Amino acid sequence: MTYNFDEPVIRHHTCSVKYDLRKEIFDNKDLIPMWVADMDFRTAPFIIDSLKRRLDHEILGYTYHGGEYYNSIIDWIGKRHNWKIEKEWILFSPGIVPALNISTLAYTNPGDSVIVQPPVYFPFFSAVEPHKRILEYNQLKEDDGQWSVDFEDLRKRASKGARILILSNPHNPVGRVWTPDELKKIGDICLENDIIIISDEIHSDLVFPGNTHTPLASLSKELAAITVTCMAPSKSFNLAGLATSSIIISNDNLREMFNKEIANLHIEKGNIFGNEASIAAYRHGAEWLDQLLAYLTKNIDYVIQRCTNSIPLIKPVRPEATYLIWLDCREMDLSPEELGKFFSLKAGVGLNEGSVFGPGGEGFMRMNLATPLAVISEAFDKIENAIKTL
Ligand SMILES: Cc1ncc(COP(=O)(O)O)c(C=O)c1O
């Protein structure tokens, strides 16, 4: 079956964070929203059908995760990521961000340090600081559009007694798919220094041809023993509103510590629709996802060509994964605040301003390309016109 990603779907007045909070977030209710990471594409029909079938039963009582929920996750991760996991390793979390916060509570004490690698998805920071833990920045290196880990700096910070490292694999916002070699180096430093790795792999299904996602924990038994892996169908299949994700921990001790927090909060059972959608996505989603990735590749190609040809002040970094593109706007020579306002108020396009992703993000903007190409083209018309007035 061929899926149509060009079809516009009106999302206004659906309590959509992306559309219906534009006034609050950007002070511009009419801008083209290309910020928060969800997609403007219709949810796949096999997922909608499974939800409708469940609704036909007409009773929505307490629920739990049945065997098929776990088996569909195990099969998907086995086939898609070549990682053999066991049912007992899988815990439920109502989202990855909650799982990051829970990890901080489970594995660290107030005053402990947590390593993050900015510029990075900013809820990594709020999973640490409000709990009175200390952020340790192992800033990524950038060289002519190529982003990499500063291993020397990581080694230094790791030896100072950090308890956990929160890894974005693939990395949001720079779009890197870390290679097995890079992951092994990160892992070895953590092993040497007794650091637990929280590997946020929410974008692992959104990897473009030519790149391969490696679950960090699949690299060796030793690394599996210090890794908490976070995966979900939410980014891949646009199910964020169903708050359903998996935390995979093979180390019994680490799993028990995580589970204790989840069970204490009584949030381990999830919700009926998240369960159904997750099963449908993982059982039937491979073809849809491959078509989505092909569509997103065209969107990325368009942005790179458009900037190269007519907006050279903006240099997009081609993502190896994720539908988020990291735009290098440093040549526009604007402060972070001016840059944010330029896009949201002058151009009328709502992006995430780079400095919120921490050190190294200044001068960049993050744009969400999971939208029909016609919308992207319109957004770049607006950006090009606004740049002419600079
Ligand atoms: C790296 C990363 N982790 C987590 C999330 C959000 O996870 P959740 O909605 O499951 O809390 C996002 C969303 O953009 C993300 O990019």
The ligand as an SDF file (V2000), in Angstrom:
LIG
                    3D

 16 16  0  0  0  0  0  0  0  0999 V2000
   15.5340   12.7320   22.5990 C   0  0  0  0  0  0  0  0  0  0  0  0
   14.0990   12.7810   23.0310 C   0  0  0  0  0  0  0  0  0  0  0  0
   13.7130   12.1270   24.1390 N   0  0  0  0  0  0  0  0  0  0  0  0
   12.4270   12.1450   24.5620 C   0  0  0  0  0  0  0  0  0  0  0  0
   11.4580   12.8400   23.8650 C   0  0  0  0  0  0  0  0  0  0  0  0
   10.0470   12.8800   24.3640 C   0  0  0  0  0  0  0  0  0  0  0  0
    9.6900   11.7050   24.9460 O   0  0  0  0  0  0  0  0  0  0  0  0
    8.2520   11.4860   25.6110 P   0  0  0  0  0  0  0  0  0  0  0  0
    7.2600   12.2630   24.8270 O   0  0  0  0  0  0  0  0  0  0  0  0
    8.0760   10.0140   25.5150 O   0  0  0  0  0  0  0  0  0  0  0  0
    8.3930   11.9400   27.0300 O   0  0  0  0  0  0  0  0  0  0  0  0
   11.8170   13.5280   22.7090 C   0  0  0  0  0  0  0  0  0  0  0  0
   10.8110   14.3100   21.9720 C   0  0  0  0  0  0  0  0  0  0  0  0
   11.0990   15.0860   21.1290 O   0  0  0  0  0  0  0  0  0  0  0  0
   13.1570   13.4840   22.2790 C   0  0  0  0  0  0  0  0  0  0  0  0
   13.5430   14.1230   21.1630 O   0  0  0  0  0  0  0  0  0  0  0  0
  1  2  1  0
  2  3  1  0
  2 15  2  0
  3  4  2  0
  4  5  1  0
  5  6  1  0
  5 12  2  0
  6  7  1  0
  7  8  1  0
  8  9  2  0
  8 10  1  0
  8 11  1  0
 12 13  1  0
 12 15  1  0
 13 14  2  0
 15 16  1  0
M  END
$$$$
